[in-house]
Amino acid sequence: MAALKNRRPGVLAVHSVNRFVFSVPKLEEAERFYKTFGLDVRRSGNQLDLYTYGHPHCWGTVHERGDKKHFEYVSYGIFEEDLDAFRKKIKPSEPHPLSDGKGLWLLDPDGVPNQLVVAPKVSPSAKCVPSPRVPVPPGKGAAPSRSKVQPTRPRYLSHVLRFTPDVPRMTRFCSDVLGLRLSDKSADIVAFIESNSRYHGKTLHGRPILAPAALKDHREPVLISSRVFEKEIAEQIRHDLGCSNELILLYNV
């Protein structure tokens, strides 16, 4: 009953990221990385299960497989009373071979398998209580020496960063199929502008890399991401290229 109080009434939606699963070519490197990150890493054969200290839930699994890092699938938790409604809503697919085969399976627009499984809600329902701050006497350094720094221990892993060639399409899938809400949004990237000609004609995350002169053919706003040369780039766009695009300055130096 406690979990039901945290759901949105009348909305069919997943309630948590139950688990993320990917594969790497060398499990030892992944084990070292996630232990350094502060996770409770538990090895079983050719896989790592990722926990946070003080929490019983397994947030992620890493398999040793292939010669490149690969995102295998993502598992979402749903409420038991929503199981039949999701079964009628989705286009089913086969379970991922590395999974336990439970629950419902579907492919997202990028072809990544998604698992919908009845599971406890593990996403936070409220903000975590901040760690207490130790008072520092005047004249004393607030930062401890490196030898005395305690390891950082994450409490939850409730977000997954996804890269996709089509952001609007993936947003619609997450909203219309998974029932997620869009919390914030940045402008859709049309292209990347780079002065180094060695990158021209290539792509980055599915978007073309263009020469600065190509701005004359575009009217979209331009986000300048360079801190050191922000002013010079803005002057080049305005005066050298004669473009009137809106300029978004991250640093405004």
RAWOVEN-V228642 format. One line per field, one symbol per residue. ss: DSSP state (a for helix, b for strand, c for the rest). phi: phi as a letter, one per 30 degrees, with the letter a starting at -180 (. if undefined). psi: psi as a letter, one per 20 degrees, with the letter a starting at -180 (. if undefined). A space follows every 10 residues. Layout:
ss=???
phi=???
psi=???
This chain:
ss=cccaaacccc cccccbbbbb bbbbccaaaa aaaaaaaccb bbbbccbbbb bccccccbbb bbbbcccccb bbbbbbbbca aaaaaaaaac cccccccccc cccbbbbccc ccbbbbbbcc cccccccccc cccccccccc cccccaaacc cccccccccc ccccccaaaa aaaaaacccc cccccccccc bbbcccaaac ccbbccbbbb caaaaaaccc cbbbccccca aaaaaaaaaa ccccccbbbc ccc
phi=.ddddccddi ccadcaddac bbbbdbdddd dddddddjcd cccbicbccc bcdibdddda bcccaicbdb ddabccdbdd dceddddddc cdbdddddcd idicbacdec iddbccbdad dcddcadddd ddcddcdeic dddddedcdd ddbecbbcbb dccbdbdedd ddddddcdid cddaacdddd accbddddcd icbbhicdcc deddddcbcd dccccdddce ddddddddcd ciccedcccd chd
psi=hhhhhjqppj poqqiqogqq prqqhohhgg ggghghijqn pppockqppp rqpjpiqohq ppqopajqpp ogrqpqprqh iighghhhhr oqrqqphiri jrbqqrprhj jppppoqpqq oiqpirqqpq qqppqpqpiq phpqqhijpq qpoqhrnjqp pppqingggh ggghghgijq qohrqrqppg rppphoiiip irqokjqqor qhhihijqjq qpooipggkg gggghggggg hkqjqppooh hl.
